[in-house]
Amino acid sequence: MLKQLSRRNARRQVREYALYFITLTCTVSFLYAFNALLFSDSVKSLPEMQVLPYMIVAASLLIVLITGRIISYMAGYMLKKRSREFGVYMLLGIPHRDIARLLSRESVYMGLLAFLPGMLLGALLSQLLEAVVLPMLGSRYRLRFPLSLPAAQITLAYFFLMLLSSLAKNRRWIRRVSLHDLLLSDRKAEPVLLSGNALWAALLLLSLSMGGAGFWFFIAAPIGAGFDLLAGTVLLVLFLFGFFRSIPAFLAAALANRDRWKYSRHRLTVFRGFTARIRSASAALGMLSALFALALAFYGCSIGINQVTGKLVDMNLWDIQLLHPKGLWDFTSYEEAIARMIPLEASYTYAVYTDDETALTDLRQRASEEMGYSGNPMYREFLRDTYMKRSDYRRLRELLGLDVPEELEEGASDTSVCYVHCLPSLAGSFRDYLGQADRSYAGYPISGELLFTESFSQSDIYGNGLGYILVVPDEAAESCRVLYSQCVMLTARPLAHEDLEEIADAYGLSRLRRNTVQSVSGGPGATAFVAEGDYLSGKWVDKDSTSYLPALAVCLFYLALVLEITGSAILATQLVSDRARTRRQDRILAQLGMEERRIRSLDRWQTGLFFLLPLPPAFLVSSLYTALCASGLERSLFYFPATMGPMWLIRLLGRTLLIFGLLYGIYYAAAGISARTDIRSHSSS
């Protein structure tokens, strides 16, 4: 009989406890999707991605702890909601041990019912994840739907570890609880609001003061050495908990005496129900807001990492770049061999020159430091001014599809003028410098009117200068020394990690690692030319060199998903637990003559307000974290302000809210479905 009762109860719980079932299913799907990356042949073939499995394992263990708590919380909620049912079992003479065994079977049935669809959804999500991650890492994605047996086994172990932990806790509760507690659990008194206007006002002001102080620590950084981040975080967490502890009393006191507002358009019902709900959950709301702030911050940091690293790669305009560090070089044999492997649209060989002048380099350094960027004074090759031949510059503009002005045409009337091409962020400084006086180089005048700022591979080292290049007449460049020569190529298709490996191995090329340098004997600075021979670079090599950042973004996104599920599930459970009170309110309103449509509308208003309340403080706090993380990452990866656009942080926050809102909306809809199911079941009875 207990087996049949267990199966019946499990089927009923799937219908009535949709929130719990959705949480279990999402947990399984996310665990499998990310664990599948551990055993993906495509990811394991990337040598730069050895760190990803360790990051995912660490994130998974943290997630098991977090999700285990939410599953235990929701299972405990289900137990307390069914307390009268268990009390009836005890009255019928069923021992505590048998009730605990009944609960164990129900939990296993529920787990199996959630595990199977969770695995199917996880298989789909794993392919979606690979389709997003592999192109970020410079590898091709191939559609396939095999089930990874090791990933499934790890997921099963994680899932049932969480489920059994929750089950053990609930079994202990069943064995210790008394019949009196079971039958009267829904008659406990509500917690009392803070008494006295002065007390809640003081707490609200104190929490707002701590929030302001937390923001000040983040922005002003008065201490340094990372202590500002710690102090700001502690103050902001205290702000969230203090705010939600005092806001119920604040709303009650601020709106209670506004009779004209309160008694119009059925606002009294919404106001009373809303304040009652947040009063009973004020402590939980602080924790939920902190969880949502973390989830939003992790979402934002993950998206920001993806955008900044993508911009870093895109600012290198060449698909393939071959470099020779010692004088002029003929790359014809390389070009012909690569063209047989990969279809090329165009290629060109040229050199970057230098001499002993430093006026423009000093200007670049001062301008970058004024904007809070390093300007990269370390590399030996860029401690002096850099130049490019006029003919090479004209040809490169043609390859990149840029307009060639009349002043640069072959038949121009004056070919003795020099021109500056620089990053947009440095344009103001160069215009001021060139406009202050007539500037010249080796007797050739430098134009102060015509300044070029198009994207030209100048944001990183060993491109067309670092931050700028001075375009000089061909005869002027002949008197300079060659800094390095390079052959740039545009391919007819994107390159994958395998293509780069084939090119480098076939022709003995060393990959240019811009973050790997060695000091130079007999002079200042360092160089990235650390090996003999020629070097392979280009945007696809840059994508490989920053692959650890997409791995970090994946793990942050993983954590954000689980944190949002945790907070949303707790919030929805808190909402559903108040359905008994809401049913009594609805019955009274119906007896007073209110239409059922209006009653449902008021319930939706209360639900929407309850779901909305934790978000504004969480979004405010997470926006600060996201902005600091994104701007800090930009400053660490770029030597100069990147052309991300003035609105990129706002767009980043908007995308973060959109992703958060999709999953949050699912739980909001699930709470509504659960409420309607509850209404139908009680109206039919």
C-alpha positions, 0 to 999 in steps of 0.5 A: 500500500505504501508503494502505491501511495508513494507513486500516487503522491509523486504524480500529484506532486509533479502537478501541484509542485511545478516549481520544485519539478522545474528546479530539479529538471533545470539542475540536471540539465545544467549539470550535464551540459557543463560536465559534457564540456569536460569530455568533449573531444573538441574542447580537449583538442585545444591545448590552451584549454587545459584549465577549463576542466578544473574550472568547471569541476570547481564551479560544479562542486560549489553549485552542488552545495548551493543547489543542494541547499535550495533542493533541501529548502523546497523539499522542506517547504513541501513537507510543511505544506503537507504537514496535515496529511502526515498528521492524518497518517499518524492518526491512522496508526502509521509509524514515523518510520513508515512515513519516512520510508514513504517520503523516501520513495516519493523523493526517488520517484520525483528525482527520476521523473525530473532526471530523465527530461533534465538529461534530454534538455541537458543534451540539447544545452550541451550542443548549444554551449559548444556552438557558442564556446568553440567559435570563441576559442577558434575551433569549428563546431560540428552538430552531433547529439551523442550522450556522454556516458561519463558526463551522465554518470557524474551528473547522476552522482551530483544530483542524487548526492544533493537529493539524498542530503535533502532526504536525510534532513527531512527524514530526521524532521519526520521522526522528531516532529509531533502530531500537535506540530503537524496538525497546527503548523499553519496556525503560527503567528506572523512575525511582528513589524518593527514597532515605532516610526523612529526605529524603522526610519533609523534602520532604513537610513542606516542601511541606505548610508551603508549602501552609499558608503559601499559605493564610495569605497568602490569608486573612490578606493581610499584604502587600496590593496584590495581592501576597498573591494572587501569593505564595499562588498560587506557594506553593500550586503548589509545594505541589502539585508537592512533595506529589506528588513525596514522596507515593510514598515516603511511602506506601511507607515508611508502609505497607511495614512494616505486614505485617498490613494489607498481606497481608490482602484482596489489599491487597499487589497493590493497594498495589504496583501503585498505588505503582508507578504514582504513582512513574512519574508523580509529576512529572506528578501535580503538574501534573495536580493544578494543572490540576484545581485551575484547572478546579475554580476556574474552574467554581466562579467561573463558577457563583458569578457566575451565582448572585450575579448571579441573586440581585442581580436577584431581590432587585428584586421589581418587573418594571417600575419607573418613577421620577420624581426630582422630587416626586410624579408621575402615572404613569397614562399610562405604566401604560395604554400599557405595559398595552397592550403587556405584560399586567400583573398589578398596579401601584401608584404611591407615593413615598419620603420623606426629611428632615434626620434621619440617626440610622437612616442612621448606624446602617445605615452602622456596621452594614454597615461592621462586617460588612465591606461598604461600606453605600454612603455615596456616593448623595445620596438615601440620606445621610439617613433614608428613610420610607414612608407606612403606607398605601403600605406596607400596599398593597405588602405585599398586592401582594407576597403578604406577610401584613398584620399586625393593627397595619397594618390600616386599622381598627387601634386605634393608627395612630400607631406607626412600624415599621422594615422592613430587610434580615435582615442589619441586623435585629440592629443595628436591634433593639439600637438600638430596644431600648436606649431608647424611640425616636420620629420626629416625636413618633410612637413607633417599635416596638421589638418588631415588625420586618419583614425580608421581601424588599422591594427594599432591597438596591440604590439607588432601591428601597424605601430602601437597607437599611431604610425607616421606615414612618410614619403618612400624616400624618407623611409629609406634612411630609417632602419627596419623595425620588422617586416611582415606579410599580411593576408586576408583569407576567404574563410574564417580560420580554426585552431586546426588551420593555425596548427597546420600552418605553424607545424608545416613551415616551422613558424613560432606563434607570436605570444604578445604576453611572453617577453624577454629582456633585451641586453644592452638596452631598455625594454623587452621583446616578444621575439623570443625565438629564432625564425619567423612568427605567425600572428593574426586575429585567429592566433589572438583568439587562441591566446586569450582562450582562458578568458572565454573559459572563465566566462563560461564558468561565470555564466554557469554560476550565474544560472544556478544562483538565479535558479536558487533565488527564483525558486526560493522566491516562488516558493515563498509566494506559493506558501502564502496561498492559504492566506490568499485563498481566504482573502479571495473568498472574502472579496468574492462574498463582498461582491467583487468579480472573479476577473478583478480578484485574479487581476489583484492576485497577479498585481501582488505576485508581480510586485513581490517578484519585482521587489528584490530586483532594483537593489540587486540591479543597482549593486550588480551594475557597480560590480559589472561596470568595475569588472568590465572597465578593469578588464578593458584597461588590462587588455588594451594599452589605450581606450578601446573603441568599444563605443560610449554606450557599450556599458549600457548595452552590456547591462541591458543584455544582462537584464535580458538574459536574467529576465528570460529565466526569471520569467519562467519562474514567474510563470511557474508561480502563476501556474501553481497558483491557478492549479491551487485555486482550481483544486480548492474550488472543485473541492 
